[in-house]
Amino acid sequence: MAVSLDWTPNPGPQTGFLACPIREILYGGAKGGGKSEAIGPLAVKHVTQYGEHATVLILRETMPQLRDLMRRVRPHCLRAGAKYNKTEKTWAFPGGGHVIFGHLSDGVDPYWGQEYTLVVIDEITRSIATEADYLELLGSLRSSRGVPCRVVLTSNPGGQGHNWVRTRFMSVPPLTVQQDGNGLARVFIPASLADNPHLPPEYRAQLEQLPEAERRAFLEGDWNAFEGAVFRLAPGVHTWTWAQFKERTGHDRPPLEWTRYRTLDWGYSHPFALIWFAVDYEGRAYAYREWYGVAKDSKGGFVPNDGARLLPEHVARKVADIEAAAGETGKVQGFSGPDLWGKVRGDFGVQGPKHAEVFATTGVHFTAWDDSRVQGKAAVHARLHHEEGEWPGLILIVDPSDPSTCHHGARTLPALEYDDHRVEDVDSDGEDHWYDSLRGFCMARPWRPVKPKKPDGWRERQAAAGSDWMTS
């Protein structure tokens, strides 16, 4: 039974996607390409074509995400005369077919042993972590009535399933039909922002502001974007010497009037990372001191990613001494991760005090930071971002004559790479302890530029220097 959907697909990939007869389709790439909007018409077309023998399953990762997709599909089902069962989350069509909604919060097991003629998984890389789970779900793609069965996937790059999806679909050029060992066909149809003329111009501008890898992935649909280095530090821009600090701010060192912070990523067998920050009147942060608890070899050289194995009481006393010598006692607010609040075992198998309590006995206090890794990475990128001729929101003081400045930060941050499994996150197998400490600060104090509270000539000096400061 033919149904008028009162909907016209965008020319190009969206039209091709709806017309594609291939059994297994990945329709993905840039955000805003019209992928999710095509799911409703695709499902209704299948049900009206095959009638009572058609059962469509539409999946998302979680129930909140599914609700948004259900809202998009609803108008198309209503136009086709379908009736909705709220309890079953199912649309029943006049010809006898069904569209069923589900989510994957409990994995693929709830759908095992069922019979679906069309399975649609929106945002596949965020919904199913492994190819094995995906293939298990495909065991329910079958028809006892001869309906041609299909599985349709949509996705942007990124997410826990990024690598297996890329490997499965992108070993050949886009739009090239592949045949697996059983003769089953699959194809990748790329989507781009330009394919959707209905998006406002500000949507592109919003994506343009993302960090480089995310911009390439979500604006350009680049499935190779999350490879290689995560952060890039430009000398003279993100890293300054004390001479550059004085030239640009007019101060030899951060004034004590600036707000002070201290962050700690605790480690014993792995390095711990203490960083001190001073925040100026514009909200810009200067990482001006570090203590990186890393082991040393017999020649006094650092052993990467091996901890100094110092007890928390030793570290606490030294932190208190450092701050007292700098006149900072009582002026520094501390943040730390969850390790500082975990219970530790004593020599006799009894529960000892939390590390945070040990630090507090010396007057060194910490507040727990938000430990979200992906959001934390975005917060670090936000502080490192800068426009031509402007200072970034985070500057590392790295001075050859001052070993207390952030040499380990400058060493380890550029060496970090994206995780192979959580491709939008930093690989935690790398030396990420200094980064974790920095991430905690950036989450606790996100970059929100403010107007200067005190006129001290900074902007005049910056204007006089023009963009030359970036290369000095």
N, C-alpha and C positions, 0 to 999 in steps of 0.2 A: 504494500500500500504506500503510494507516494504521499509525502507530507511536505507542505510549504513551511519552511522554518523562518521566513522573513529575516534572513541573515545571509550575507554574502561574504565569502572568505576574501582575504586580501590576496591580490595577485602575487604569484611567486610561490615560495615554499609552503605557505599555509594552504593554498589551493592544491599544490602537488601532494601535500601530506594527506588531505582528505580523499584524494583520488588514487593514492598509492595502493596496489593490491598485494604488496609483499607481506608475508606472514609475520615478520618481526621488524618493527620500525622504531628507530630512535629519532625523535624530532627534538633537536636541542641546539644550544649555543647561547647567544646573547640574551640578557634579560629584555623583556618587553617585545619579543618577537612574535607574540600572539599564540604561543603554544597552548596555554591553559584554556584560552577562549575557544580553541578548536575542539576541545574534548567533548563538549555537549553535542554539537552537530554530528561529530563522528559516532557517538553512542546512539543517537536517535536514528541516524541513517542505517546503522547496523540492525537495530531492532525492527524498524519498519520494513527493511528488506527481507529479513528472515522470519519475522512474525513470532509465533509461539515457540519456535525452536531456538530462539536467540536469548542468551543470558549474558549481560554485560556486567563485569565487575570493575569498579573504579576505585583506586586505592591512593591514599596519601600516607605520610609517615605517622601523623598524629591526628586526633579528633579535631583540635582547633584548626589545623590546616585543612582538614577535610571539609569543615563547615564552609570555608571560603569557596572551595571547589564546588560544593553542593549548590551554593548560591548562584554560581556562574552557569551551572547545568540546568537549573530549575526552569528558566523561561523556555528553553527548547523542548523540555518534556511536556510542559503545559500546552504549548502550541500543537504538540502531537496528540493531545487528548489523554495523556497519561494521568493516573491517579497515584498520589503519594501515600505510603504507609510509614508514618513517623516511627513506629516501634521497630519495624524491620529495616528502616532506611532504604526503602525500595520503591521504585516507580514501576507500576504495572500499566502496560500499554494496551490499547483496544484490541490489537491483533494477538495478544497473549504473551509478548516478550517482556523482559524485565531488565531494568538497570538497577544494580545493587551497589551501594557505597560501603566501603570499609576502610580501616586504617591498620597500620602495621606496628602499633605500639607493643603488641604481644607477638611479633614475628609473623611468619607465614603459616604457622600451624593451623590457625582457625580456618584456612581456606583449602587445606589439604583434603583430597577425596571428593571435592565438589566438581561440578561440571559447568565450565564457562566457555562461551564461544568467542568472547572478546574480553581480554584483560587490558585495562588501561592503568598504568602506574605513573602518576604525576610526580615529577622531581625524583626520579629513580635513584640518583646518586645519594640522595639524602634519606631515602626510604629503605633501601636494602643494602646492607654493608658488604655482602659477599656474593659472588657468582653462584656458589653452591645453594644459597637460600633462594636466589632467583630461579635457578633451574628446578628446585623443588616446587616452587609455586607454579611453574609452567606445567608440572604434572597434572594440574587441574584444567589445563587448556585443551578441551576435547569436546566432541559432539557425537552423540549416538544417532543423530538424524542427518548427518552429512553436511552440516553447515561448515563452510571454510573458516577455520579458527585463526585468530590473529592476536598478537600481543603488541601493544603500542606504548612506548615509553616517551616521556618528555623530561628534559633536564637542562639546567645550566651546568657549566663546569663547576667542580668543587664537591664537597661532601664526602662522606665515608666510603661511598662506592665509586668514587671518581675513577680510580685506576682500572678496576675490572671492566667498567663500562667503556672506558677509552680503548682498552685492549680488545674488547669484544667487537666493537663497531668501527674502529678507526685504524685498523691495520691496512685498509685500502682507502683511496680517495673518497670524499663525500659523494653521495648519489650512485656509488658503485655497488651493485648487488653482489653479496657474498653467498656462497653455498657452504654449509657446514658438512661434516662427515656423513650426515644422514640425508643430504640433499635438501635441507630446509634453508630457506632464503632469509636474509636480513639486509637492512640498508640503513644508512645514516643520512638524515635530511637536515642540513644546517639551517639555523634561523638567525637572523640578524635584526638589529634595531630598525634598520632601514626598511624592513619588510612590513612594518606596522605604521601606516600613516596616521593612525588615530592618536598616537601619543603626543603630549605637549612637548615643546622644545626644552622646557626645564628638566624633563626626565633625563635627556641626554646630558645636560649640564651637570645634573646630580651624579651620574655615573662617571663623568669626567673627573670629578673630585676624589675618586677612590684611589687608594695606593696602587702602584703600578701593576702588580699581579692581578688584583681584583678588577682593576680597570680593563686590562686585557681580557680577562675571563668573562666579565659581565657585560662589557660594552662591545667588545670585538668577538666574543664567543670563542676565545682561544683556549683549547683544551690542554695546551702545553704551558699555560701561564704560571702554574704553581710548581715550577721547577727552579732549582738553583737558589741563589742567595735571597733572603727575606728582606734584609735591611742594607741600605747603602749610606755610608757616612762620608760626606764630602769635607775634606780638610778646609778649614777657614770658614765653613758654613755650620757644620754640626760639631766640629771639634775645634776648640780655640786654645791657644796658649794663654798664660797670664798676661803677656804683653798685649795680645789682641783683646783680651777682656778689658784691660785698662784703656786702650785706645778707643774702644767702642762704647764703654759705659762710663768712663771717667773715674773708675774705682780700681784700686790695687787688688782688692779682694771683695767678695760680696759683703755689703754692709750688714752689721748685726740687726739692723732694723728690718731687713728683708725676712720674710717668713722662712723658717727652717724646717726641713723634713729629713727623716732617716728611714730607709727601708732595709729589710733583712730577708733574704731567702736563706733559710737555715740549712746547714749540711754538716755532717761529721765525716763520713767516709767519702762523700762528695764535697766539693768546695761550698763554703757559704759565701754570700755576697752582701756586704753592707755598702750602701750608697748614701751620701749626704747631698741634699738638694737645697739651694736657695732660690726663692721665687721672688722676682722683682715686682714692681708696682703695675706692670702690664700683664702679670700672670705667667711670664716666661720663666722656665726652670733651668737652673744651671747645676749640673751634677759636678760638684767641685772637689769631692773627696770620696775615696773608696777604701774598703778593706776587704780583700779577696782572700778567703781562707783556703789556700791551695797548698798542696804538698810541694816540697823541694827535693831535688836529687842531691847526691853527694857533692856536687860542684856548686850548689846553691841555685841551680836553675829550676824553673817552675815545671811541675809535672801536670800537664793539662788534664783537667777533669778528675783529679785525685785530691781528696780533701785533706786539710791540715790536721784533722782529728783533735781539735781543741774542744775542751769541755765548755758548756755554756757559761759557767761561772767565770771562767778565765776571759772569755770574749766579753761578757758583761762588764767586768772590771775595767778592761782596756777601753771599751767604748766610753764608759764614764770618765776615764782619765783623758781621752782624746777631746771630749767635749768640754771638760773643765779647763784644759789648757788653751782652748780656743775661745773661752768666755761664752760658751753656748749652753752651759748647764741650765736646765729648765726652759730653754728656748726652742727645743727640737721636738717635733711631734713624730712619733714612730709608727710605721706600718709593717706588718709581717704576714707571711702566709700561714696556712693551717698547721704546718709542721711544728711551729712554736707552741701550739696548744695541745699537741698529742701527748699522751701519757708515755713516760719512759720507764724502763725497768731498772731497778737498783741491783746491786751486786748479789743480794739475797733473794731475788725473785719477787720483791714487793714493789708496789706501784710508788714511784717517786713523784716529786713535784713536776709540774709542767715547766718547760723551758721558759715560757713567758713569765712565770712566777720567779724563776731564778734571776732573770734579767731585772725584774721589778725590785728585787731586794737591793740593787745598787742604784736605784733611781732611774733605770733605763726602761721606759715603758713602751709598749707596742699595742696597736689596735689591729685587728684582723682585716685584711683587705679582701675585696671580691676576687675570687680565684678563677673567674671565667677566662679560659685561655684565648679563645678566638676573639672575644670582645676586648681582652687585654691587648692582643696584637694590634687590633684596630686603633686602640687608644695610643699605643706607641707610635704607630704610623701617623696619627693625627698630630702628635707633637713634633715629629720629624719633618712633616710637610712644610714647605715654604714656597713662596712666590719669588720671582726674580727681584732682587733688591731688598727683600725683607728677611728678617731673622726668623729662624724656625722657633717653635714653641719649646724646644729642648736643645740645650747646648752642653756638650761634655767638655770639661776642662781637662786637657791632656798636655801637660807641660814636661818637656824632657828633663828639666832641672828639678822637678818636684815629683818624687815617687808616690806621694799620697794622692795625686790626681788620677784620673780614670783611665789608666793604661790598659787594665784588663777589660774594661768596657769597650775601648777602641779595638782591642784584639779580638774579643769573642763575638761581639754583635755582628760584624760583617761576615763572620764565618758560619753563621746559622743558616740552615737550609729548611725548605718546606718538608713536612712529614709525608712519607710515602702513603700512609693510610688515611690520615686526616689532613688532606692536602692544603687546607686553608690555615693550618696551624703550624707552629714551629716544631721541628723534629726534636723531641725531648731526649733523644740519644746523643745529641750534640751537647756542647758545653754551654748550656742555656741558663746557668745560675745567675749570672749578672743580668741577663735579660729578664729572668723571672722577677728579680728584685726591682728592676726598672718598670716592668709591666704592672707590678703592684702599685707603684707610685702613680703611674699614668691612669690607672683605674680609680685610685683614690682622689686624684686631682686632675681630672680631664682638662684638656686644653680649651680654654674659653678666653680668648684675648680680651683684655679690658683696657679702658683708657687710663693713661698714667694718673696716679693719685697725687704725684708731686712733680712739678716742672723742674727737671734737673738737666735739661739740654740734650737728652738722648736723641730725640728726633732731629734736633738741629745738627748734631754730629753725624747722624746717619744720612741726612739729606746732603750734607756737605761732602760725605764720602761717596755718595752715589752707589753704584754697584761694585766699586773697586774693592770694598771690604770682602767681597766674596772670593777674591782671588789672592788676598794678602795672607 
